[in-house]
Amino acid sequence: MSKRFAVYSVLTSFLFLYVFTAGSSVAFAAETAANKLTTGAVQVQANAAFLMDADSGQVMYQYDADTPRPPASMAKMMTEYLVNKAVKEGRLAWDQTITVGDNAALQDRRGSIIYLAKGEKYTIKDLYDAMAIFSANDATVQLAEAVSSTEEEFAKLMNETAAQLGMTNAHFINSTGLSRSMMPEGYKAESLEGETVMSARDTATLAYTILKEYPETLQTAKIVEKKFRARDKEPMLNWNYMLEENLSNPYLKKFAYQGVDGLKTGHTDEAGNCFTGTALINGTRLIAVVMGVPGNSKDGKRFLETAKLFDYGFHGFEKQTILEAKAVIPTFETLKVKKGKSKKVNVVTATDLTLLVPKGSKTTPEIVEVKPTQDPLMAPIKIGDKVGTATYKYKDPSTLEDKTVTVDLIAAEDVGKASWWRMLFRAIGDFFASLFNGIVNLF
């Protein structure tokens, strides 16, 4: 029997014992029972839930999406984002060596830690792996202090970044998502009020941003196990049981899901069981968030609840192009052109508009406004040049909310600049046409 197999065996036995004996889990489940999500074929037990298309950001499902809640270690996604940003901007390097300080070494042992000791030296990549795979609080704190002077200053940066990303209900007091009571004395962020909170929408927005800007983070997030130190007897185990690779693990395969390669778990007594997952199937990537799932941190129920959201998205929806690229807009087929060989130019849409819609449904967009970049446009114009925008409205097929979207308009043909002779004769023609119309209007 492999060491990993043995570890999971012992862990699983403990989990079942805990599930049947933990009175707090029963109480939490009773509290959450009223928060069962019901819509058509999906029923998810959680205090909040969210499902998003990772490509477009389209919301496919939401429940109590804007209530600020403790996210536990899902807050570490913001630390991941800011570390990746610091590396990209050259303020940190993956092979840069960092010396462990007091704050990291003093992290509460009730949480996930890799037992960093003051004065030890590790690379940014080592610490990042410990954070992203094992959710190590001590590694996370040390990374925060590598980006900023202190974890408290880093938390301020987290709040500034959240505001920039449109995370309107997020507030951070530390890099880990732990409650203030679990932070070491002397490092409790006295200048920041309250506790760390995020809404389900905030959490999905953060995951969406990470996947857009740093998709390489999934290469770490999907690692099932890895040794932190060469001398360690056992590897760090990824708390994300839902990873696709676990389909081959006899103890975790009931939680594993095709295409899942991230992203972050979370659990504290205050937060309950939380998870932000992402899966890619047949070219479609979804992001799912559940917060406050009943049970204990190791029973895997949060992954079973997340699977319901993924099933709802992957099996109940299909991609539908509601606006084709290079489409002609009725009654707006042309735009005016000044000083061109032609007085107008044919225009078409630059891109398509594709949505995930419930199977069997249909969404039709309506034109709201066509706006040229200049009125009239100035020749010369080349085919493919952006010449304006078109704004459409439609009803979101998932949430039934009214939405608007703006697409670029491009020239469908060349319009060369007119010679001065052409412009002279055109001016003369326009003069006589205007004069004739004025005379006609007298009668």
MOWO-V167419 format. One record per helix or strand of 2 or more residues. SS is the DSSP state (H for helix, E for strand). FROM is the first residue (numbers start at 0). LEN is the number of residues. If there is no record, write none. Layout:
ss->[SS:SS]
from->[FROM:FROM]
len->[LEN:LEN]
//
This chain:
ss->[H:H:E:E:E:E:H:E:H:E:H:H:H:H:E:H:H:E:E:H:E:E:E:H:E:E:E:E:E:E:E:E:H]
from->[2:22:35:41:47:58:71:96:101:120:123:136:150:179:196:199:216:224:235:243:259:271:283:300:316:333:343:352:365:376:385:401:419]
len->[19:11:4:4:6:5:17:3:4:3:11:11:14:3:2:14:5:2:2:5:9:10:10:16:7:5:6:6:7:2:10:10:23]
//
